Amino acid sequence: MSIFLLFCVGASFGSSAPRTAIVPSNAVDVATVPGSSDPSGGEWPMFRGQLNHTGVAYTTITNSTSPYWSYSTGAAVWCSPVVANGRLYVTSYDSKIYCLNATTKAFLWSLLMTSSVYALAVTDGRLLVGCGDGNVFCLDATTGSPIWYKLTTLNEAVVSAPAVAGGRVYVGSQDKNVYCWNLSNGWNFWTYTTGGLVLSSPAIVGGRVYIGSQDNKVYCLNATAASAAGQLLWSYTTGGLVDSSPAIAGGRVYVGSNKVYCLDATSGTSLWNYTTGASVQSSPAVASGRVYVGSNDNTVYCLGAITGTSLWNYTTGGSVYSSPAVASGRVYVGSGDKKIYCLNATTGESLWSYTTGGVVQSSPAVANGRVYVGSFDNKIYCLPIDLLTANPDQQIPVFTMPFILLGAIIAVGFFILKKQMKF
């Protein structure tokens, strides 16, 4: 284990002109879709935040003076971070897992793995880790000590993020399989084989596993199947690879592929689809009757959850592989233009953007009033969710404004006093 130098940065903002969300003239609001779970605002323990993968954080806006920082790893940070029990867990292409204090970035431990690490999840004091060589490790979340590991297929990467429900671990692999293991000891309950590589991460709702595959299909499996081969409940064929991870809300499945699809969660019947300008690898977030998702056409879309109607779209400067997170009426998402964006969830207007030193494919985790996200500049960033309150091109963080105003008042007072002294 090695301790890395802590690096604190100030906010830096792009100098380009602010972009405005495009709102279709026929856009209307839609009814709220119920069914999303209500996790603690202080936790983001898995990819997409909770088992239904809706990407929603129930956290409050904190004072803008909250500390923000970055921490340097040894290589690009592609993986999406997770937050649990006051700890931040993140991985890097340097094949290490880092455990930091989620508030202060104080180093707690790091662990060199057998290969690159792609996916994380924390549950019941255990950290699940998917690796590029096909291994999945179960570690003690406090110490990093190994508990058990499973090899899927040698050198077939586990990019899929593990999900844990009912004492079972669910995960996909590039060996085309979806696995279900015992959380306690890694014993295999079942293995279901799809027709393509599985990069999608499983959502678990109502005793069902929802996951995509590069055979162009979305699968719904029985989470507690008795058969060692698993049990298919239904599958739906899209028009492209399904690397996106399904989100489940209100009895519906939302997922990206060549389009954005909405399926009936019980039967797999298609309810609607929406065509973007390119493929959709980003995983949808669902909140307040709206679906938020990125596309490789550089755009973030907001669609009505019931009808698929376009409500607004916002164009960034790069491909949006990152999956949006929603909190306090705001949408947080990364882009290939090196920026992290905060958009108004209702209107799509830009509230602020933060420029990192590399492409941002990592998906934001939102917990305790902070946004955590990785960048290809080798860093993990922690930002307050209310970084700016006004102009997104403003170069000055909000917490410096009182001092600037005070300085202006003093300067004006000095000028008046100087003029009075001349008479």
Beta strands, then each sheet from edge to edge (+ up, - down):
strand 1: 6-7
strand 2: 69-72
strand 3: 82-84
strand 4: 87-91
strand 5: 96-101
strand 6: 107-112
strand 7: 117-123
strand 8: 126-131
strand 9: 135-140
strand 10: 146-151
strand 11: 163-165
strand 12: 168-172
strand 13: 177-182
strand 14: 188-193
strand 15: 203-205
strand 16: 208-212
strand 17: 217-222
strand 18: 232-237
strand 19: 247-249
strand 20: 252-256
strand 21: 260-264
strand 22: 270-274
strand 23: 285-287
strand 24: 290-294
strand 25: 299-304
strand 26: 310-315
strand 27: 325-327
strand 28: 330-334
strand 29: 339-344
strand 30: 350-355
strand 31: 365-367
strand 32: 370-374
strand 33: 379-384
sheet 1: 1+ 2- 33+ 32- 31+
sheet 2: 3+ 4- 5+ 6-
sheet 3: 7+ 8- 9+ 10-
sheet 4: 11+ 12- 13+ 14-
sheet 5: 15+ 16- 17+ 18-
sheet 6: 19+ 20- 21+ 22-
sheet 7: 23+ 24- 25+ 26-
sheet 8: 27+ 28- 29+ 30-
end
